[in-house]
Amino acid sequence: MTTGLTRRTALRRGTGLALGATAALSGCGSGGDHGIGADGRVVVELWHGQTDTGRAAIEELVADFNRTHPDIRVDAGGGVLSDAMLQKITAALASGSFPDVAYVFGSDLASVARSPSVVDLTDTVGSVRWKDFWHPAREAVTLNGRVRAAPALLDALAVVCNKKLFADIGLSLPRAGWTWDEFVATAAKLTAGGRGTFGTGWPGVGDEDTVWRLWPMVWDLGGDVVNEDGNRIGFADVGVRALETVAALARNKSVYVDPKPGSEQMYQVFMSGRMGMAVTGPWQLPDIRQAEIDYHVVPLPSYSGRPVTISGPDTWTVFDNGAARVRAARAFVAWLSEPTQDVRWDVRAGSLPLSRSTQALPAWQAQEAGATGLRVFTKALDSARVRPVHPAYPQISQALGRAIVSVLLGRSTPAKALRACADEADAALLIPR
């Protein structure tokens, strides 16, 4: 069975939509304490954004919550898929009619949280087991020192290798501590010989799936997304070195550049046995197993030999539709983050555990034991970083996405592409927000 997650196709897609005038709204979707159903229960409207397996998982959890909380009824019937959620929420906030809880990408939270209708959750998830959450989960929901959402889903990038393709050319499987130079050399060897195989793949449309793969390289080289002053990008120099690695893959013709949003074709090439290494997350493992690929998972390479990766957490964001509905929504998202519920969501929906307490549960330990390589992704959370919760991030991502694609397609040098990226992204950082 495939995961069916939108994350597997368009979930990583960034967007430049901003809330604009929405940030000036003070409204509540329903006003007052409306939202009391005919049965006397407070109704919480949930836009969960999931499809297939993820939808089944959240609907099952909602049913259990409703059964065990007689004063609250969560309605999980509304909303849209995750990749369209920001646009839907933006329109809903502008009209003054919005849900109580929505599944919002971590990269979109800063834009959404500009609205005063977003509820501060510092006293909800920021005070209960806060330090038990993995660091990436905490960072992804924190803005200006306040907790603006509850962690919803956690992942990390690693490299999945096709063991047969390595064995066919007598190539040893990579091990933890390998470098990006070794990755480039390995990709070249897997491509050589006219066998119709690619060493690796990279999304080539300039979306967030294209971009977030470069951030671990930037961080490992000592750079950051935004500099300490907040007025310029923090990768103007080291970004060139990272793009030189991308350029080397392109020169060797060892990278399959996926021309369509969602990276679906790239993964299809891997699962058809024609790609040696795929940089991906744990959500892809069920499909890889279904394709009967004998695989090996290894942490991302680095320049320093030290472990570094990226996690792209997503959030449950709560909106103010009156005191009664806010209290009920707070109770629901806090309940979802508890280990007993979290582990059910993780196993069914393809998330890594939000907390160390969840990781220690027998159900998660059994999940790791039964899924080759899953433990590598969980361990990667120790060294994982997240993109900043910054309102200018969408513009930075778009500029870097264009730079990466221009290098992948041989249309620009790393230095020239990075200069263009810096000009555009620095201008976005100077806009008052």
Disulfide bonds with the S-S distance in Angstrom:
none
